[in-house]
Amino acid sequence: SDLYRVDGWGAPYFTVNSSGDISVRPHGTDTLPHQEIDLLKVVKKASDPINSGGLGLQLPLVVRFPDVLKNRLESLQSVFDYAVQSQGYEAHYQGVYPVKCNQDRFVVEDIVKFGSAFRFGLEAGSKPELLLAMSCLCKGSPEGLLVCNGFKDAEYISLALVARKLLLNTVIVLEQEEELDLVIDIGRKMAVRPVIGLRAKLRTKHSGHFGSTSGEKGKFGLTTTQILRVVRKLKESGMLDCLQLLHFHIGSQIPSTALLADGVGEAAQVYCELVRLGAGMKFIDIGGGLGIDYDGSKSCESDVSVGYGLQEYASTVVQAVRFVCDRKNVKHPVICSESGRAIVSHHSVLIFEAVSSTTTRSQELSAVGLQSFVEKLNDDARADYRNLSAAAIRGEYDTCMLYADQLKQRCVEQFKDGNLDIEQLAAVDAICDFVSKSIGASDPVRTYHVNLSIFTSIPDFWAIGQLFPIVPIHKLDERPGARGILSDLTCDSDGKIDRFIGGESSLPLHELGSNGGGDGGGYYLGMFLGGAYEEALGGLHNLFGGPSVLRVSQSDSPHSFAVTYAVPGPSCADVLRAMQHEPEFMFEMLKHRAEEQEEDEVLTFASLASSLNQSFHNMPYLAPHSSCCLTAAAN
Ligand code: PLP
């Protein structure tokens, strides 16, 4: 497990068990040994055919663990409760979950359910997000906040005011000064008194990738001058008591508690000033930014890690707010955070299969025999080869490479002139590869082809170079015999992963057998800590849709688990529909074409139609150990 740093990034939810598989510890540090869930068994259950007791789901697969989600929420609440208690802070903490991190229905519903005991709420940044947050919060704690962020038009504001009318604890956070006029006007027309927050543009700036939204020139929030104008206008409208919340967001993945303390301290000063100016302040909403240690290094030097844990984060926030408020003699506000990444990242694991890998070419060479290759070369090339061999025998590696390059170049020229046939050109490539391998100059890194679309499932790797831990979920008791990069199914050279946590440019991987994993099963890899943003951002490049999804809970019987939800990923018809095609019409057209063809014993009209129908219904990914679906359909 050391090779993959599982103990670093995985604790306390992922570990390697005695069978060499990744185990999930659904209750974190409170997990008992018999409650651990072997991830390989989950994958087998999901992917085995229905007639063998499996669910017949196709990979890639997202496995969600609601118990992990619950543990994350409870852990976040308990670190804040501890900080509040130990520092004598005179108000409480109540978080909201920003639904943009993962809008999946079950994820949001679970968060509302698990968090209702401690007033957990939701944050929305658009009209559909607001609609889903409103309906989910109907089942949540009445005190749970519904924080309305994002750009707002009249429709958004009306909807937020409807939410207030429905007795949801709604706060309209002004991101733009112009939103205030709409809030005042529409509120009057609807006879709803709004609760208003404002997002401050802090001077504190986070320098990492995720910090571009922070600082004076950040995209969102009100400047000091705008804040003062908002206060004046609210006062003139007799609504200053409606201003109750101050929001800011330093950026995601805040690297250090020093930066956090700086930002929260600055915001607390703004909060105290708003109190002084007469606003009805109650809440300080510190936004998101609680970071994840993707590489287990606990370092504040990169975007992939952070130099603090949950408790240090909470203690820093509480202390920074308390210090400023005590000095200004201001009543301690309720502290709210919008942690997204920190709540949902751990709870889901993306599983995909490596289906083949490039083999080293010297194997091809030795199988056919070096001598027969040499015999195919012309005189000049053979002379180069002899020089090359002599240099190799003398151990002159640099000279070897020079002759190898010369040999290759000469042969390529001859091929272009039409004086060398394609077998001879292949022979030259093989010889050069053989030489570089023999003298240790060849690139030992292979390409593993994975049944996945990086654009759909790990979009942040492609878009912003974000790294996630990627690990085989089994065979971790066997030393990997190769190193590889991962290449996906899309026809796009960006569809590959060639950078990994720990600064590595390849991943230690096991040899693939004839059937993937080499023992009759596949070779399964897991991408961990991707529960936030990846599903929400993924696109349909090459029309690969999302993965199948499984929800797995810890079951009452020891060493077992319960599948509470299983759904295949979008079919070819589904993804076509997303691009305005009409699969039913397409099928009819192709069926009609099939009717016009001459039948034979194998390709009957019925078999063609059934095969076409199947193609629309299957997922776009490689089918498991795919047999020809035409034969299957014909049978
Ligand atoms: N709140 C706001 C306003 C945000 O812009 C974001 C994300 O960037 C978040 C909350 C969630 O941040 P994180 O996932 O870092 O907790």
Boltz pocket constraint, residues with backbone or C-beta under 6 A from the ligand:
constraints:
  - pocket:
      binder: B
      contacts: [[A, 98], [A, 101], [A, 149], [A, 249], [A, 251], [A, 252], [A, 253], [A, 287], [A, 288], [A, 289], [A, 290], [A, 338], [A, 339], [A, 340], [A, 341], [A, 342], [A, 532]]
      max_distance: 6.0
